[in-house]
Amino acid sequence: MRLPQLTGDRGTRLRRMSTQNPGPEVPVRRVDRILAFTALTLAALSVICFFAIIIGSALGMDQSAFGTGAWPLVAAIPLWGLPLAFVMIITLLVMSFIRKGRAAKRP
């Protein structure tokens, strides 16, 4: 099957539209990279701890067993980690939108 050639004004317009960048290229700053990797690590650690609690419950641990050893920390990580990771991702998005908006205003 052969595709039709784009000729005339329509072909030029389509080629121009497909090659334009959606916005100015802005470099990724160090703080953005740190924020992104920290949020990803925190969210992944929270999910792993959440599954550890589920597996511990399935293996027969009762409420008193979760209060000793490292289990209070394992239970606290998903409690605080997931909301904190969410706030970090929202902060990263807002910072990115602001930076792209400022870069678009520059000549």
N, C-alpha and C positions, 0 to 999 in steps of 0.2 A: 504494500500500500504506500503510495507516494503522497506526501503532504503538499498542499498547494503553496505556491510561493506568495509571499506577501508583497504586493506592489502598490505603488501610488502612495497617497497621503496616509491611508490607513496602515499600511505596512511600516512606514517610517514612524508613525505615532506609536505603534505597538512595540517596536524595537526600542524606542526612546524610553518608554514607560518601564520596560522590563530591565533596563540597565541602570536606572537611577537608584541611588541609595535612598532609603527611607528617611534618613536624617544624618546629621554630622557624626563622624566617628569620634567618640570620646574615649580616652584611655581609661582603663580600669585602675583605680587607685588602690593603694595598699590597704587602707581601712575597709574598702569594699570587699576585698579578697579575704581579709581576716574575719569580717563580719559574716560572710557567706560560709566559710569553712567552719567557723565556730557554731553557727546555727545548724549546719548539717551534722556536725559531730554530736551536738547536744540532742538533736532530734533522734539520731540513730541510737545513741546511748539510752535515751528514754524508752524507745521501742524495745530494745534488748532487755532492759530492766523490767519492762511491763510483761514481756513474755517469760522472763525468769520467775516472776510472781505467779503467773498462770501455771507454769510447769510445777513450781513448788506446791501450789494448791492441789494440783492434779495428783501429785505424788503423796499426798496425805498430810501435809504440814497444817497444823492448826494455828489459831490466832496467836497463841502464846509463843510459838516457835518463830513467828515473824517479828517478834519484839526483841529478839536477842541476836547477837553477832553483827554481821554486816547487813542484815535484812532491813533495818530501819533506813539505812542509806539507800539501799536498792529501791525501797518504796518511795523515798523522797525525790529521787531523780526524775521519775515520770511526772510527779506532782508539780515540780517546779520547772523541769527542763522543757517540756512541750510548750507551755505558755511563753516561756522566755525565748525559745527558738522561734515561735510565731511572731513575737514582737520584734525580734532581730530581723526576720525576713521582711516584715512590713517596713521597718526602718530602712533596710537596704533598698527596697523598691522606691520609697519616697526620695531617698538621696539620689537614686539613679534618675528619677523623673526630673528632679530639680536640676541636676547637672546637665542632662540632655536639653532641657528647656533653656538654660543659660547658654549652652553651646550653640543652639539654634539662633539665638538673638544676636550673636557675634557676627560681624560681617566677614 
